[in-house]
């Protein structure tokens, strides 16, 4: 549970930092415009700001796709192992589907969730 909270805080911090960078770039352009910077310099400010925003958006898109692909991998791994029993010692096994830790070697299905075990054990 604590790891989940930490991950949520990290995600929130990344998004807030990206938004703050957008605001910072916007404010620089606004200040440059308000100070009547010559048009050639203002165009450079705008170009740099636009490129920075594109880099931020690209990085966030790559990050989102990476997290999405990682989640798909985890889901596929869960689907492939949920019908197996995991050895926990003392002649007991754990159901990978529901976490029931009172499964015997000869049990064909879980007493809690009812899932049929595969040929793994």
N, CA, C and O atoms as a printed pandas DataFrame, in Angstrom:
     atom_number atom_name residue_name chain_id  residue_number  x_coord  y_coord  z_coord
0              1         N          UNK        A               1    0.828   -1.187    0.000
1              2        CA          UNK        A               1    0.000    0.000    0.000
2              3         C          UNK        A               1    0.873    1.251    0.000
3              4         O          UNK        A               1    0.582    2.213   -0.712
4              5         N          UNK        A               2    1.945    1.242    0.797
5              6        CA          UNK        A               2    2.832    2.389    0.893
6              7         C          UNK        A               2    3.553    2.636   -0.433
7              8         O          UNK        A               2    3.769    3.786   -0.814
8              9         N          UNK        A               3    3.924    1.568   -1.134
9             10        CA          UNK        A               3    4.580    1.692   -2.430
10            11         C          UNK        A               3    3.637    2.344   -3.433
11            12         O          UNK        A               3    4.068    3.160   -4.248
12            13         N          UNK        A               4    2.357    1.994   -3.380
13            14        CA          UNK        A               4    1.362    2.564   -4.277
14            15         C          UNK        A               4    1.230    4.068   -4.050
15            16         O          UNK        A               4    1.129    4.832   -5.011
16            17         N          UNK        A               5    1.231    4.496   -2.796
17            18        CA          UNK        A               5    1.147    5.923   -2.481
18            19         C          UNK        A               5    2.375    6.659   -2.990
19            20         O          UNK        A               5    2.266    7.770   -3.509
20            21         N          UNK        A               6    3.541    6.045   -2.844
21            22        CA          UNK        A               6    4.777    6.662   -3.321
22            23         C          UNK        A               6    4.752    6.812   -4.828
23            24         O          UNK        A               6    5.172    7.844   -5.353
24            25         N          UNK        A               7    4.268    5.801   -5.533
25            26        CA          UNK        A               7    4.188    5.870   -6.987
26            27         C          UNK        A               7    3.216    6.964   -7.423
27            28         O          UNK        A               7    3.485    7.686   -8.383
28            29         N          UNK        A               8    2.096    7.089   -6.728
29            30        CA          UNK        A               8    1.130    8.139   -7.062
30            31         C          UNK        A               8    1.727    9.518   -6.823
31            32         O          UNK        A               8    1.515   10.434   -7.618
32            33         N          UNK        A               9    2.474    9.669   -5.729
33            34        CA          UNK        A               9    3.111   10.959   -5.448
34            35         C          UNK        A               9    4.133   11.299   -6.540
35            36         O          UNK        A               9    4.226   12.447   -6.975
36            37         N          UNK        A              10    4.901   10.287   -6.979
37            38        CA          UNK        A              10    5.890   10.520   -8.028
38            39         C          UNK        A              10    5.219   10.934   -9.328
39            40         O          UNK        A              10    5.682   11.862   -9.991
40            41         N          UNK        A              11    4.136   10.261   -9.703
41            42        CA          UNK        A              11    3.412   10.617  -10.928
42            43         C          UNK        A              11    2.867   12.028  -10.834
43            44         O          UNK        A              11    2.963   12.807  -11.782
44            45         N          UNK        A              12    2.297   12.349   -9.688
45            46        CA          UNK        A              12    1.738   13.686   -9.488
46            47         C          UNK        A              12    2.837   14.737   -9.586
47            48         O          UNK        A              12    2.634   15.795  -10.181
48            49         N          UNK        A              13    4.006   14.448   -9.002
49            50        CA          UNK        A              13    5.121   15.390   -9.033
50            51         C          UNK        A              13    5.625   15.616  -10.456
51            52         O          UNK        A              13    5.949   16.747  -10.820
52            53         N          UNK        A              14    5.698   14.562  -11.265
53            54        CA          UNK        A              14    6.139   14.704  -12.648
54            55         C          UNK        A              14    5.166   15.574  -13.433
55            56         O          UNK        A              14    5.585   16.451  -14.188
56            57         N          UNK        A              15    3.879   15.336  -13.261
57            58        CA          UNK        A              15    2.873   16.109  -13.997
58            59         C          UNK        A              15    2.897   17.571  -13.551
59            60         O          UNK        A              15    2.826   18.471  -14.388
60            61         N          UNK        A              16    2.995   17.815  -12.250
61            62        CA          UNK        A              16    3.030   19.188  -11.745
62            63         C          UNK        A              16    4.273   19.910  -12.252
63            64         O          UNK        A              16    4.194   21.073  -12.648
64            65         N          UNK        A              17    5.423   19.231  -12.245
65            66        CA          UNK        A              17    6.648   19.855  -12.748
66            67         C          UNK        A              17    6.540   20.193  -14.225
67            68         O          UNK        A              17    7.005   21.251  -14.650
68            69         N          UNK        A              18    5.938   19.317  -15.012
69            70        CA          UNK        A              18    5.765   19.600  -16.434
70            71         C          UNK        A              18    4.853   20.805  -16.639
71            72         O          UNK        A              18    5.124   21.661  -17.482
72            73         N          UNK        A              19    3.776   20.868  -15.867
73            74        CA          UNK        A              19    2.868   22.010  -15.973
74            75         C          UNK        A              19    3.553   23.302  -15.534
75            76         O          UNK        A              19    3.342   24.350  -16.145
76            77         N          UNK        A              20    4.360   23.238  -14.495
77            78        CA          UNK        A              20    5.091   24.417  -14.053
78            79         C          UNK        A              20    6.082   24.883  -15.111
79            80         O          UNK        A              20    6.291   26.084  -15.281
80            81         N          UNK        A              21    6.682   23.955  -15.813
81            82        CA          UNK        A              21    7.600   24.327  -16.894
82            83         C          UNK        A              21    6.853   25.009  -18.034
83            84         O          UNK        A              21    7.345   25.980  -18.610
84            85         N          UNK        A              22    5.663   24.501  -18.362
85            86        CA          UNK        A              22    4.826   25.163  -19.363
86            87         C          UNK        A              22    4.517   26.597  -18.937
87            88         O          UNK        A              22    4.629   27.528  -19.735
88            89         N          UNK        A              23    4.130   26.766  -17.681
89            90        CA          UNK        A              23    3.780   28.096  -17.173
90            91         C          UNK        A              23    5.005   29.008  -17.199
91            92         O          UNK        A              23    4.904   30.181  -17.557
92            93         N          UNK        A              24    6.159   28.465  -16.819
93            94        CA          UNK        A              24    7.398   29.248  -16.838
94            95         C          UNK        A              24    7.718   29.743  -18.243
95            96         O          UNK        A              24    8.057   30.911  -18.429
96            97         N          UNK        A              25    7.611   28.861  -19.229
97            98        CA          UNK        A              25    7.875   29.251  -20.616
98            99         C          UNK        A              25    6.878   30.319  -21.056
99           100         O          UNK        A              25    7.255   31.289  -21.714
100          101         N          UNK        A              26    5.624   30.146  -20.699
101          102        CA          UNK        A              26    4.606   31.139  -21.056
102          103         C          UNK        A              26    4.924   32.488  -20.414
103          104         O          UNK        A              26    4.820   33.526  -21.067
104          105         N          UNK        A              27    5.311   32.475  -19.136
105          106        CA          UNK        A              27    5.613   33.729  -18.444
106          107         C          UNK        A              27    6.821   34.439  -19.047
107          108         O          UNK        A              27    6.827   35.666  -19.147
108          109         N          UNK        A              28    7.829   33.694  -19.446
109          110        CA          UNK        A              28    8.989   34.309  -20.093
110          111         C          UNK        A              28    8.553   35.017  -21.370
111          112         O          UNK        A              28    8.970   36.146  -21.629
112          113         N          UNK        A              29    7.726   34.366  -22.160
113          114        CA          UNK        A              29    7.250   34.989  -23.395
114          115         C          UNK        A              29    6.384   36.208  -23.093
115          116         O          UNK        A              29    6.457   37.217  -23.795
116          117         N          UNK        A              30    5.564   36.114  -22.049
117          118        CA          UNK        A              30    4.697   37.239  -21.686
118          119         C          UNK        A              30    5.524   38.434  -21.221
119          120         O          UNK        A              30    5.254   39.569  -21.615
120          121         N          UNK        A              31    6.532   38.179  -20.384
121          122        CA          UNK        A              31    7.400   39.263  -19.904
122          123         C          UNK        A              31    8.158   39.892  -21.067
123          124         O          UNK        A              31    8.295   41.113  -21.137
124          125         N          UNK        A              32    8.651   39.056  -21.978
125          126        CA          UNK        A              32    9.364   39.584  -23.138
126          127         C          UNK        A              32    8.442   40.469  -23.975
127          128         O          UNK        A              32    8.864   41.512  -24.474
128          129         N          UNK        A              33    7.213   40.065  -24.125
129          130        CA          UNK        A              33    6.243   40.870  -24.884
130          131         C          UNK        A              33    5.915   42.162  -24.140
131          132         O          UNK        A              33    5.821   43.227  -24.749
132          133         N          UNK        A              34    5.741   42.063  -22.817
133          134        CA          UNK        A              34    5.392   43.242  -22.013
134          135         C          UNK        A              34    6.523   44.261  -21.977
135          136         O          UNK        A              34    6.261   45.459  -21.872
136          137         N          UNK        A              35    7.763   43.817  -22.060
137          138        CA          UNK        A              35    8.915   44.723  -22.038
138          139         C          UNK        A              35    9.237   45.294  -23.416
139          140         O          UNK        A              35   10.232   46.001  -23.581
140          141         N          UNK        A              36    8.425   44.999  -24.374
141          142        CA          UNK        A              36    8.611   45.495  -25.749
142          143         C          UNK        A              36    9.967   45.094  -26.319
143          144         O          UNK        A              36   10.705   45.920  -26.856
144          145         N          UNK        A              37   10.272   43.828  -26.191
145          146        CA          UNK        A              37   11.500   43.287  -26.770
146          147         C          UNK        A              37   11.382   43.384  -28.288
147          148         O          UNK        A              37   10.297   43.183  -28.834
148          149         N          UNK        A              38   12.482   43.687  -28.977
149          150        CA          UNK        A              38   12.418   43.765  -30.444
150          151         C          UNK        A              38   11.852   42.479  -31.045
151          152         O          UNK        A              38   12.075   41.396  -30.502
152          153         N          UNK        A              39   11.129   42.583  -32.149
153          154        CA          UNK        A              39   10.473   41.417  -32.749
154          155         C          UNK        A              39   11.408   40.247  -33.046
155          156         O          UNK        A              39   11.005   39.092  -32.911
156          157         N          UNK        A              40   12.636   40.520  -33.443
157          158        CA          UNK        A              40   13.550   39.411  -33.756
158          159         C          UNK        A              40   13.877   38.603  -32.492
159          160         O          UNK        A              40   13.932   37.375  -32.536
160          161         N          UNK        A              41   14.094   39.302  -31.361
161          162        CA          UNK        A              41   14.366   38.599  -30.105
162          163         C          UNK        A              41   13.111   37.890  -29.602
163          164         O          UNK        A              41   13.181   36.774  -29.085
164          165         N          UNK        A              42   11.975   38.543  -29.756
165          166        CA          UNK        A              42   10.717   37.935  -29.320
166          167         C          UNK        A              42   10.443   36.650  -30.089
167          168         O          UNK        A              42    9.954   35.670  -29.527
168          169         N          UNK        A              43   10.766   36.665  -31.385
169          170        CA          UNK        A              43   10.588   35.464  -32.207
170          171         C          UNK        A              43   11.488   34.335  -31.701
171          172         O          UNK        A              43   11.087   33.171  -31.709
172          173         N          UNK        A              44   12.693   34.671  -31.265
173          174        CA          UNK        A              44   13.585   33.651  -30.703
174          175         C          UNK        A              44   13.007   33.084  -29.397
175          176         O          UNK        A              44   13.025   31.874  -29.174
176          177         N          UNK        A              45   12.489   33.986  -28.530
177          178        CA          UNK        A              45   11.850   33.526  -27.299
178          179         C          UNK        A              45   10.707   32.564  -27.605
179          180         O          UNK        A              45   10.579   31.512  -26.980
180          181         N          UNK        A              46    9.892   32.937  -28.561
181          182        CA          UNK        A              46    8.748   32.103  -28.936
182          183         C          UNK        A              46    9.215   30.758  -29.483
183          184         O          UNK        A              46    8.645   29.718  -29.152
184          185         N          UNK        A              47   10.244   30.779  -30.314
185          186        CA          UNK        A              47   10.747   29.534  -30.907
186          187         C          UNK        A              47   11.304   28.603  -29.833
187          188         O          UNK        A              47   11.018   27.406  -29.830
188          189         N          UNK        A              48   12.098   29.161  -28.923
189          190        CA          UNK        A              48   12.675   28.346  -27.848
190          191         C          UNK        A              48   11.562   27.802  -26.958
191          192         O          UNK        A              48   11.590   26.634  -26.571
192          193         N          UNK        A              49   10.591   28.637  -26.636
193          194        CA          UNK        A              49    9.470   28.186  -25.814
194          195         C          UNK        A              49    8.674   27.091  -26.492
195          196         O          UNK        A              49    8.275   26.122  -25.846
196          197         N          UNK        A              50    8.441   27.233  -27.778
197          198        CA          UNK        A              50    7.706   26.222  -28.532
198          199         C          UNK        A              50    8.469   24.902  -28.563
199          200         O          UNK        A              50    7.877   23.836  -28.397
200          201         N          UNK        A              51    9.770   24.971  -28.773
201          202        CA          UNK        A              51   10.589   23.757  -28.814
202          203         C          UNK        A              51   10.607   23.089  -27.438
203          204         O          UNK        A              51   10.527   21.864  -27.344
204          205         N          UNK        A              52   10.712   23.883  -26.374
205          206        CA          UNK        A              52   10.694   23.302  -25.027
206          207         C          UNK        A              52    9.356   22.615  -24.751
207          208         O          UNK        A              52    9.321   21.524  -24.181
208          209         N          UNK        A              53    8.273   23.245  -25.149
209          210        CA          UNK        A              53    6.950   22.643  -24.948
210          211         C          UNK        A              53    6.806   21.345  -25.739
211          212         O          UNK        A              53    6.255   20.365  -25.237
212          213         N          UNK        A              54    7.300   21.340  -26.968
213          214        CA          UNK        A              54    7.261   20.109  -27.768
214          215         C          UNK        A              54    8.076   19.000  -27.116
215          216         O          UNK        A              54    7.654   17.844  -27.099
216          217         N          UNK        A              55    9.239   19.347  -26.580
217          218        CA          UNK        A              55   10.062   18.337  -25.903
218          219         C          UNK        A              55    9.348   17.784  -24.668
219          220         O          UNK        A              55    9.396   16.583  -24.405
220          221         N          UNK        A              56    8.696   18.653  -23.922
221          222        CA          UNK        A              56    7.968   18.207  -22.726
222          223         C          UNK        A              56    6.818   17.282  -23.119
223          224         O          UNK        A              56    6.635   16.223  -22.519
224          225         N          UNK        A              57    6.051   17.682  -24.119
225          226        CA          UNK        A              57    4.918   16.860  -24.557
226          227         C          UNK        A              57    5.408   15.517  -25.081
227          228         O          UNK        A              57    4.809   14.481  -24.793
228          229         N          UNK        A              58    6.492   15.528  -25.848
229          230        CA          UNK        A              58    7.058   14.280  -26.373
230          231         C          UNK        A              58    7.519   13.375  -25.236
231          232         O          UNK        A              58    7.249   12.174  -25.246
232          233         N          UNK        A              59    8.217   13.951  -24.255
233          234        CA          UNK        A              59    8.695   13.151  -23.125
234          235         C          UNK        A              59    7.523   12.569  -22.338
235          236         O          UNK        A              59    7.572   11.407  -21.937
236          237         N          UNK        A              60    6.474   13.354  -22.112
237          238        CA          UNK        A              60    5.311   12.840  -21.393
238          239         C          UNK        A              60    4.603   11.742  -22.177
239          240         O          UNK        A              60    4.144   10.761  -21.591
240          241         N          UNK        A              61    4.511   11.895  -23.487
241          242        CA          UNK        A              61    3.889   10.844  -24.311
242          243         C          UNK        A              61    4.696    9.554  -24.253
243          244         O          UNK        A              61    4.130    8.468  -24.129
244          245         N          UNK        A              62    6.010    9.672  -24.341
245          246        CA          UNK        A              62    6.871    8.486  -24.257
246          247         C          UNK        A              62    6.711    7.827  -22.891
247          248         O          UNK        A              62    6.629    6.602  -22.798
248          249         N          UNK        A              63    6.666    8.632  -21.834
249          250        CA          UNK        A              63    6.500    8.109  -20.474
250          251         C          UNK        A              63    5.168    7.384  -20.320
251          252         O          UNK        A              63    5.110    6.311  -19.719
252          253         N          UNK        A              64    4.098    7.966  -20.860
253          254        CA          UNK        A              64    2.775    7.346  -20.762
254          255         C          UNK        A              64    2.736    6.030  -21.532
255          256         O          UNK        A              64    2.209    5.036  -21.033
256          257         N          UNK        A              65    3.288    6.015  -22.739
257          258        CA          UNK        A              65    3.308    4.784  -23.539
258          259         C          UNK        A              65    4.144    3.716  -22.833
259          260         O          UNK        A              65    3.765    2.544  -22.819
260          261         N          UNK        A              66    5.273    4.109  -22.251
261          262        CA          UNK        A              66    6.118    3.159  -21.527
262          263         C          UNK        A              66    5.352    2.536  -20.354
263          264         O          UNK        A              66    5.388    1.321  -20.161
264          265         N          UNK        A              67    4.668    3.366  -19.578
265          266        CA          UNK        A              67    3.887    2.858  -18.442
266          267         C          UNK        A              67    2.753    1.958  -18.915
267          268         O          UNK        A              67    2.454    0.942  -18.287
268          269         N          UNK        A              68    2.129    2.332  -20.016
269          270        CA          UNK        A              68    1.031    1.546  -20.576
270          271         C          UNK        A              68    1.529    0.168  -21.008
271          272         O          UNK        A              68    0.893   -0.843  -20.709
272          273         N          UNK        A              69    2.672    0.122  -21.716
273          274        CA          UNK        A              69    3.236   -1.156  -22.162
274          275         C          UNK        A              69    3.665   -2.011  -20.963
275          276         O          UNK        A              69    3.510   -3.232  -20.982
276          277         N          UNK        A              70    4.202   -1.371  -19.926
277          278        CA          UNK        A              70    4.590   -2.100  -18.725
278          279         C          UNK        A              70    3.365   -2.730  -18.059
279          280         O          UNK        A              70    3.420   -3.871  -17.600
280          281         N          UNK        A              71    2.275   -1.988  -18.010
281          282        CA          UNK        A              71    1.036   -2.495  -17.417
282          283         C          UNK        A              71    0.483   -3.664  -18.227
283          284         O          UNK        A              71   -0.019   -4.631  -17.654
284          285         N          UNK        A              72    0.570   -3.584  -19.542
285          286        CA          UNK        A              72    0.124   -4.697  -20.398
286          287         C          UNK        A              72    0.968   -5.934  -20.115
287          288         O          UNK        A              72    0.440   -7.044  -20.042
288          289         N          UNK        A              73    2.278   -5.748  -19.954
289          290        CA          UNK        A              73    3.163   -6.874  -19.633
290          291         C          UNK        A              73    2.811   -7.515  -18.305
291          292         O          UNK        A              73    2.804   -8.740  -18.183
292          293         N          UNK        A              74    2.518   -6.685  -17.306
293          294        CA          UNK        A              74    2.136   -7.222  -15.998
294          295         C          UNK        A              74    0.824   -7.994  -16.090
295          296         O          UNK        A              74    0.670   -9.052  -15.479
296          297         N          UNK        A              75   -0.106   -7.462  -16.850
297          298        CA          UNK        A              75   -1.403   -8.127  -16.997
298          299         C          UNK        A              75   -1.243   -9.476  -17.705
299          300         O          UNK        A              75   -1.876  -10.458  -17.315
300          301         N          UNK        A              76   -0.404   -9.529  -18.736
301          302        CA          UNK        A              76   -0.166  -10.785  -19.433
302          303         C          UNK        A              76    0.511  -11.799  -18.515
303          304         O          UNK        A              76    0.181  -12.985  -18.548
304          305         N          UNK        A              77    1.453  -11.338  -17.700
305          306        CA          UNK        A              77    2.127  -12.235  -16.757
306          307         C          UNK        A              77    1.121  -12.785  -15.742
307          308         O          UNK        A              77    1.146  -13.974  -15.425
308          309         N          UNK        A              78    0.241  -11.924  -15.234
309          310        CA          UNK        A              78   -0.775  -12.373  -14.283
310          311         C          UNK        A              78   -1.697  -13.399  -14.925
311          312         O          UNK        A              78   -2.004  -14.425  -14.317
312          313         N          UNK        A              79   -2.141  -13.129  -16.150
313          314        CA          UNK        A              79   -3.036  -14.066  -16.835
314          315         C          UNK        A              79   -2.371  -15.420  -17.060
315          316         O          UNK        A              79   -3.040  -16.452  -17.016
316          317         N          UNK        A              80   -1.056  -15.427  -17.301
317          318        CA          UNK        A              80   -0.371  -16.691  -17.563
318          319         C          UNK        A              80   -0.076  -17.475  -16.282
319          320         O          UNK        A              80    0.136  -18.686  -16.345
320          321         N          UNK        A              81   -0.059  -16.810  -15.122
321          322        CA          UNK        A              81    0.287  -17.507  -13.881
322          323         C          UNK        A              81   -0.872  -17.662  -12.898
323          324         O          UNK        A              81   -0.691  -18.269  -11.843
324          325         N          UNK        A              82   -2.044  -17.137  -13.207
325          326        CA          UNK        A              82   -3.109  -17.164  -12.209
326          327         C          UNK        A              82   -3.692  -18.549  -11.975
327          328         O          UNK        A              82   -4.394  -18.743  -10.983
328          329         N          UNK        A              83   -3.433  -19.515  -12.840
329          330        CA          UNK        A              83   -3.946  -20.872  -12.641
330          331         C          UNK        A              83   -2.876  -21.800  -12.060
331          332         O          UNK        A              83   -3.004  -23.021  -12.147
332          333         N          UNK        A              84   -1.830  -21.232  -11.474
333          334        CA          UNK        A              84   -0.767  -22.038  -10.890
334          335         C          UNK        A              84   -0.739  -21.867   -9.381
335          336         O          UNK        A              84   -1.219  -20.872   -8.836
336          337         N          UNK        A              85   -0.163  -22.863   -8.721
337          338        CA          UNK        A              85    0.039  -22.798   -7.275
338          339         C          UNK        A              85    1.492  -22.444   -7.024
339          340         O          UNK        A              85    2.388  -22.960   -7.692
340          341         N          UNK        A              86    1.724  -21.564   -6.064
341          342        CA          UNK        A              86    3.072  -21.158   -5.697
342          343         C          UNK        A              86    3.449  -21.847   -4.385
343          344         O          UNK        A              86    2.695  -21.779   -3.414
344          345         N          UNK        A              87    4.607  -22.510   -4.349
345          346        CA          UNK        A              87    5.070  -23.195   -3.144
346          347         C          UNK        A              87    5.485  -22.167   -2.092
347          348         O          UNK        A              87    6.299  -21.283   -2.358
348          349         N          UNK        A              88    4.910  -22.297   -0.893
349          350        CA          UNK        A              88    5.279  -21.376    0.195
350          351         C          UNK        A              88    5.912  -22.110    1.374
351          352         O          UNK        A              88    6.278  -21.484    2.369
352          353         N          UNK        A              89    6.041  -23.421    1.271
353          354        CA          UNK        A              89    6.694  -24.199    2.325
354          355         C          UNK        A              89    5.696  -24.837    3.275
355          356         O          UNK        A              89    4.529  -24.451    3.330
356          357         N          UNK        A              90    6.169  -25.799    4.005
357          358        CA          UNK        A              90    5.331  -26.498    4.985
358          359         C          UNK        A              90    4.240  -27.326    4.331
359          360         O          UNK        A              90    3.223  -27.608    4.963
360          361         N          UNK        A              91    4.428  -27.719    3.087
361          362        CA          UNK        A              91    3.427  -28.518    2.390
362          363         C          UNK        A              91    2.234  -27.700    1.921
363          364         O          UNK        A              91    1.233  -28.263    1.478
364          365         N          UNK        A              92    2.328  -26.375    2.013
365          366        CA          UNK        A              92    1.231  -25.516    1.580
366          367         C          UNK        A              92    1.612  -24.757    0.315
367          368         O          UNK        A              92    2.787  -24.556    0.006
368          369         N          UNK        A              93    0.590  -24.353   -0.388
369          370        CA          UNK        A              93    0.756  -23.601   -1.629
370          371         C          UNK        A              93   -0.141  -22.366   -1.590
371          372         O          UNK        A              93   -1.074  -22.281   -0.792
372          373         N          UNK        A              94    0.159  -21.421   -2.462
373          374        CA          UNK        A              94   -0.642  -20.195   -2.539
374          375         C          UNK        A              94   -1.309  -20.105   -3.904
375          376         O          UNK        A              94   -0.676  -20.323   -4.937
376          377         N          UNK        A              95   -2.583  -19.783   -3.893
377          378        CA          UNK        A              95   -3.324  -19.573   -5.135
378          379         C          UNK        A              95   -2.906  -18.220   -5.716
379          380         O          UNK        A              95   -2.977  -17.203   -5.026
380          381         N          UNK        A              96   -2.475  -18.202   -6.970
381          382        CA          UNK        A              96   -2.022  -16.959   -7.597
382          383         C          UNK        A              96   -3.182  -16.058   -7.998
383          384         O          UNK        A              96   -2.980  -14.874   -8.268
384          385         N          UNK        A              97   -4.362  -16.589   -8.038
385          386        CA          UNK        A              97   -5.519  -15.796   -8.430
386          387         C          UNK        A              97   -6.047  -14.941   -7.285
387          388         O          UNK        A              97   -6.319  -13.755   -7.472
388          389         N          UNK        A              98   -6.195  -15.536   -6.092
389          390        CA          UNK        A              98   -6.802  -14.792   -4.976
390          391         C          UNK        A              98   -5.872  -14.608   -3.786
391          392         O          UNK        A              98   -6.166  -13.799   -2.906
392          393         N          UNK        A              99   -4.750  -15.337   -3.732
393          394        CA          UNK        A              99   -3.820  -15.197   -2.615
394          395         C          UNK        A              99   -4.079  -16.134   -1.462
395          396         O          UNK        A              99   -3.452  -15.992   -0.413
396          397         N          UNK        A             100   -4.999  -17.106   -1.619
397          398        CA          UNK        A             100   -5.292  -18.086   -0.574
398          399         C          UNK        A             100   -4.031  -18.903   -0.301
399          400         O          UNK        A             100   -3.473  -19.517   -1.211
400          401         N          UNK        A             101   -3.586  -18.907    0.957
401          402        CA          UNK        A             101   -2.343  -19.586    1.315
402          403         C          UNK        A             101   -2.574  -20.957    1.944
403          404         O          UNK        A             101   -1.654  -21.532    2.525
404          405         N          UNK        A             102   -3.778  -21.480    1.837
405          406        CA          UNK        A             102   -4.091  -22.781    2.433
406          407         C          UNK        A             102   -4.501  -23.767    1.353
407          408         O          UNK        A             102   -5.539  -24.421    1.459
408          409         N          UNK        A             103   -3.688  -23.870    0.318
409          410        CA          UNK        A             103   -3.953  -24.788   -0.785
410          411         C          UNK        A             103   -2.986  -25.965   -0.641
411          412         O          UNK        A             103   -1.783  -25.772   -0.464
412          413         N          UNK        A             104   -3.515  -27.167   -0.719
413          414        CA          UNK        A             104   -2.690  -28.377   -0.613
414          415         C          UNK        A             104   -2.206  -28.798   -1.991
415          416         O          UNK        A             104   -2.714  -28.337   -3.013
416          417         N          UNK        A             105   -1.209  -29.686   -1.999
417          418        CA          UNK        A             105   -0.613  -30.144   -3.249
418          419         C          UNK        A             105   -1.633  -30.847   -4.140
419          420         O          UNK        A             105   -1.608  -30.671   -5.358
420          421         N          UNK        A             106   -2.516  -31.629   -3.563
421          422        CA          UNK        A             106   -3.449  -32.417   -4.351
422          423         C          UNK        A             106   -4.741  -31.676   -4.705
423          424         O          UNK        A             106   -5.593  -32.228   -5.401
424          425         N          UNK        A             107   -4.896  -30.451   -4.243
425          426        CA          UNK        A             107   -6.112  -29.697   -4.566
426          427         C          UNK        A             107   -6.160  -29.389   -6.058
427          428         O          UNK        A             107   -5.176  -28.940   -6.645
428          429         N          UNK        A             108   -7.314  -29.637   -6.657
429          430        CA          UNK        A             108   -7.507  -29.364   -8.087
430          431         C          UNK        A             108   -8.017  -27.947   -8.331
431          432         O          UNK        A             108   -7.840  -27.387   -9.413
432          433         N          UNK        A             109   -8.660  -27.371   -7.295
433          434        CA          UNK        A             109   -9.134  -25.988   -7.424
434          435         C          UNK        A             109   -9.007  -25.290   -6.074
435          436         O          UNK        A             109   -8.847  -25.932   -5.036
436          437         N          UNK        A             110   -9.082  -23.960   -6.112
437          438        CA          UNK        A             110   -8.947  -23.142   -4.900
438          439         C          UNK        A             110  -10.260  -23.178   -4.127
439          440         O          UNK        A             110  -11.339  -23.093   -4.714
440          441         N          UNK        A             111  -10.159  -23.306   -2.801
441          442        CA          UNK        A             111  -11.347  -23.332   -1.959
442          443         C          UNK        A             111  -11.981  -21.957   -1.791
443          444         O          UNK        A             111  -13.134  -21.867   -1.370
444          445         N          UNK        A             112  -11.267  -20.895   -2.104
445          446        CA          UNK        A             112  -11.790  -19.541   -1.928
446          447         C          UNK        A             112  -12.392  -19.006   -3.221
447          448         O          UNK        A             112  -13.556  -18.607   -3.252
448          449         N          UNK        A             113  -11.591  -18.998   -4.294
449          450        CA          UNK        A             113  -12.077  -18.395   -5.549
450          451         C          UNK        A             113  -12.601  -19.437   -6.545
451          452         O          UNK        A             113  -13.303  -19.086   -7.493
452          453         N          UNK        A             114  -12.263  -20.716   -6.332
453          454        CA          UNK        A             114  -12.784  -21.774   -7.193
454          455         C          UNK        A             114  -12.060  -21.963   -8.500
455          456         O          UNK        A             114  -12.510  -22.749   -9.334
456          457         N          UNK        A             115  -10.946  -21.270   -8.716
457          458        CA          UNK        A             115  -10.218  -21.397   -9.984
458          459         C          UNK        A             115   -9.591  -22.790  -10.088
459          460         O          UNK        A             115   -9.064  -23.321   -9.110
460          461         N          UNK        A             116   -9.657  -23.364  -11.273
461          462        CA          UNK        A             116   -9.053  -24.677  -11.513
462          463         C          UNK        A             116   -7.548  -24.488  -11.772
463          464         O          UNK        A             116   -7.147  -23.671  -12.601
464          465         N          UNK        A             117   -6.730  -25.259  -11.045
465          466        CA          UNK        A             117   -5.292  -25.149  -11.206
466          467         C          UNK        A             117   -4.835  -25.879  -12.453
467          468         O          UNK        A             117   -5.377  -26.922  -12.817
468          469         N          UNK        A             118   -3.816  -25.303  -13.110
469          470        CA          UNK        A             118   -3.245  -25.906  -14.318
470          471         C          UNK        A             118   -2.279  -27.014  -13.965
471          472         O          UNK        A             118   -2.287  -27.527  -12.846
472          473         N          UNK        A             119   -1.442  -27.381  -14.925
473          474        CA          UNK        A             119   -0.522  -28.487  -14.750
474          475         C          UNK        A             119    0.780  -28.080  -14.060
475          476         O          UNK        A             119    1.673  -28.914  -13.911
476          477         N          UNK        A             120    0.912  -26.815  -13.636
477          478        CA          UNK        A             120    2.150  -26.356  -12.989
478          479         C          UNK        A             120    2.472  -27.129  -11.737
479          480         O          UNK        A             120    3.632  -27.471  -11.507
480          481         N          UNK        A             121    1.458  -27.421  -10.903
481          482        CA          UNK        A             121    1.626  -28.200   -9.670
482          483         C          UNK        A             121    0.453  -29.128   -9.509
483          484         O          UNK        A             121    0.389  -29.879   -8.536
